[in-house]
Amino acid sequence: MKEFFSNVSPVRAVKDLWQIMGAPSEYRLRSLALALLVTGGIFSVMWQQGGRGLPRPPEVIYFESWRADRTDAEIIAGNIEATRKARAEAAEEQARAEDVRKMYKAVGAATGLDTEAMDRQAKAERAAQARAEDARTKALLDRLVVKPAAAPSPKAP
């Protein structure tokens, strides 16, 4: 073990470098430049990896709290506003998706693909997916929503 550490000591490395640099060779400076570039490249990659410090703490998301004494009208108004917001976000997402589809369509047309057939197929798939989602939602609502009991009919004496 002692022999290993004597071969890898910094003093030994400096002596070896001095001996190599002192020996006459036409490739001495090229080899030194290449060794410096490779070493510098390795260290630059390591430098860019980051990894400094502790990881950031998780981001906490707080939920909105509502008063317990809200009226039914306030609750309904809040639900309507939330629904409007959700529908507006969904409309924005649809518009972005349509823009992306137009870009793909242009690229497909430029490369000679049958974009109309692909568009028809994609529309059919999206419609089928929407119908399936509506069916799942309706089944869930039918299962969870309590239906009012029918009023008993008055019995004739």
SULJOJO-V408265 format. One record per residue. N is the residue number from 1. RES is the residue in one small letter. PSI is psi in whole degrees, -180 to 180 (none if undefined). OMEGA is omega in degrees with one decimal (* if undefined). D_FIRST is the distance of its C-alpha to the first C-alpha in Angstrom with 1 decimal. Layout:
BEGIN
N&RES&PSI&OMEGA&D_FIRST + N&RES&PSI&OMEGA&D_FIRST
END
This chain:
BEGIN
1&m&-35&180.0&0.0 + 2&k&-36&179.3&3.8 + 3&e&-38&-179.6&5.4 + 4&f&-49&-178.1&5.2 + 5&f&-27&177.2&6.7 + 6&s&-29&179.4&8.8 + 7&n&-22&-177.2&10.2 + 8&v&16&-178.9&11.2 + 9&s&152&178.5&12.6 + 10&p&-34&179.5&16.4 + 11&v&-43&178.8&17.3 + 12&r&-39&179.6&15.9 + 13&a&-41&179.1&17.7 + 14&v&-41&178.0&20.9 + 15&k&-44&178.3&20.8 + 16&d&-42&179.1&20.5 + 17&l&-44&-179.6&23.3 + 18&w&-40&-179.8&25.4 + 19&q&-44&-179.3&25.0 + 20&i&-42&-177.8&26.0 + 21&m&-26&179.9&28.9 + 22&g&-21&-178.0&30.2 + 23&a&138&-179.9&30.5 + 24&p&129&178.3&33.9 + 25&s&142&-179.5&34.1 + 26&e&-18&-178.2&36.9 + 27&y&8&-174.6&34.6 + 28&r&-51&-177.3&32.4 + 29&l&-36&177.0&34.2 + 30&r&-43&179.6&34.7 + 31&s&-40&179.0&31.0 + 32&l&-43&179.2&30.2 + 33&a&-42&178.8&33.0 + 34&l&-42&178.6&31.8 + 35&a&-41&178.3&28.2 + 36&l&-40&179.2&29.7 + 37&l&-44&-179.8&32.1 + 38&v&-47&179.4&29.5 + 39&t&-45&177.9&27.2 + 40&g&-38&177.4&30.3 + 41&g&-43&178.4&31.6 + 42&i&-46&-179.4&28.6 + 43&f&-33&178.3&28.7 + 44&s&-37&176.1&32.5 + 45&v&-43&178.7&32.2 + 46&m&-37&-179.0&29.8 + 47&w&-40&-177.0&32.1 + 48&q&-12&-180.0&35.1 + 49&q&-20&179.8&33.6 + 50&g&-129&179.1&34.5 + 51&g&22&179.1&33.1 + 52&r&138&173.8&33.7 + 53&g&-178&-179.8&34.9 + 54&l&156&177.0&36.1 + 55&p&153&-179.7&38.3 + 56&r&145&178.2&42.0 + 57&p&156&-179.1&43.9 + 58&p&150&-179.9&46.2 + 59&e&130&-178.5&49.7 + 60&v&131&178.6&52.4 + 61&i&124&-178.6&55.7 + 62&y&142&176.8&58.7 + 63&f&149&177.4&61.8 + 64&e&137&178.5&65.2 + 65&s&145&179.9&67.1 + 66&w&152&177.8&70.8 + 67&r&147&179.9&73.4 + 68&a&-19&-176.1&74.6 + 69&d&26&179.1&78.3 + 70&r&148&177.2&78.4 + 71&t&165&178.0&81.6 + 72&d&-35&179.9&81.7 + 73&a&-40&178.2&82.9 + 74&e&-39&178.7&79.8 + 75&i&-45&-179.9&77.5 + 76&i&-42&178.9&79.4 + 77&a&-41&177.2&79.2 + 78&g&-41&178.4&75.5 + 79&n&-41&179.1&75.0 + 80&i&-44&179.5&77.2 + 81&e&-42&178.8&75.2 + 82&a&-38&178.2&71.9 + 83&t&-43&177.9&73.4 + 84&r&-44&-179.4&74.6 + 85&k&-44&-179.7&71.2 + 86&a&-40&179.6&69.5 + 87&r&-37&177.6&72.1 + 88&a&-41&178.0&71.7 + 89&e&-40&178.5&67.9 + 90&a&-39&178.4&68.5 + 91&a&-41&176.6&71.0 + 92&e&-42&179.2&68.5 + 93&e&-41&177.5&65.9 + 94&q&-41&179.8&68.6 + 95&a&-42&177.7&69.5 + 96&r&-42&179.4&65.9 + 97&a&-38&178.1&65.5 + 98&e&-40&175.9&68.8 + 99&d&-43&179.0&67.6 + 100&v&-42&178.5&64.4 + 101&r&-39&178.5&66.6 + 102&k&-40&178.6&68.8 + 103&m&-45&178.4&65.8 + 104&y&-38&178.7&64.6 + 105&k&-43&178.9&68.2 + 106&a&-43&179.0&68.5 + 107&v&-42&178.8&65.2 + 108&g&-41&178.4&66.4 + 109&a&-37&179.9&69.8 + 110&a&-29&-179.2&68.2 + 111&t&1&174.7&66.2 + 112&g&18&178.8&69.2 + 113&l&157&177.3&68.4 + 114&d&87&-174.6&71.2 + 115&t&-27&-179.8&70.6 + 116&e&-44&178.6&73.9 + 117&a&-42&178.2&73.0 + 118&m&-40&-179.7&69.6 + 119&d&-43&178.0&71.2 + 120&r&-44&-180.0&73.8 + 121&q&-42&-179.7&71.1 + 122&a&-40&177.8&69.0 + 123&k&-41&178.4&72.0 + 124&a&-41&178.8&72.9 + 125&e&-42&178.8&69.4 + 126&r&-39&178.5&69.5 + 127&a&-42&178.1&73.0 + 128&a&-40&178.2&71.9 + 129&q&-41&178.8&69.0 + 130&a&-41&178.0&71.3 + 131&r&-42&179.2&73.8 + 132&a&-41&178.2&71.1 + 133&e&-43&177.7&69.9 + 134&d&-40&179.1&73.5 + 135&a&-41&177.8&74.0 + 136&r&-42&179.5&70.9 + 137&t&-44&179.9&72.1 + 138&k&-42&178.5&75.6 + 139&a&-40&178.8&74.4 + 140&l&-43&178.1&72.3 + 141&l&-42&178.8&75.2 + 142&d&-34&-178.4&77.6 + 143&r&-36&-172.1&75.3 + 144&l&-29&-176.7&74.5 + 145&v&130&-179.8&77.7 + 146&v&125&179.6&80.2 + 147&k&139&179.4&83.6 + 148&p&142&179.6&86.6 + 149&a&144&179.4&88.6 + 150&a&140&179.7&92.0 + 151&a&135&-179.0&94.8 + 152&p&139&179.2&96.9 + 153&s&142&180.0&100.3 + 154&p&135&-178.6&103.2 + 155&k&138&178.2&104.8 + 156&a&140&-178.6&108.4 + 157&p&none&*&110.5
END
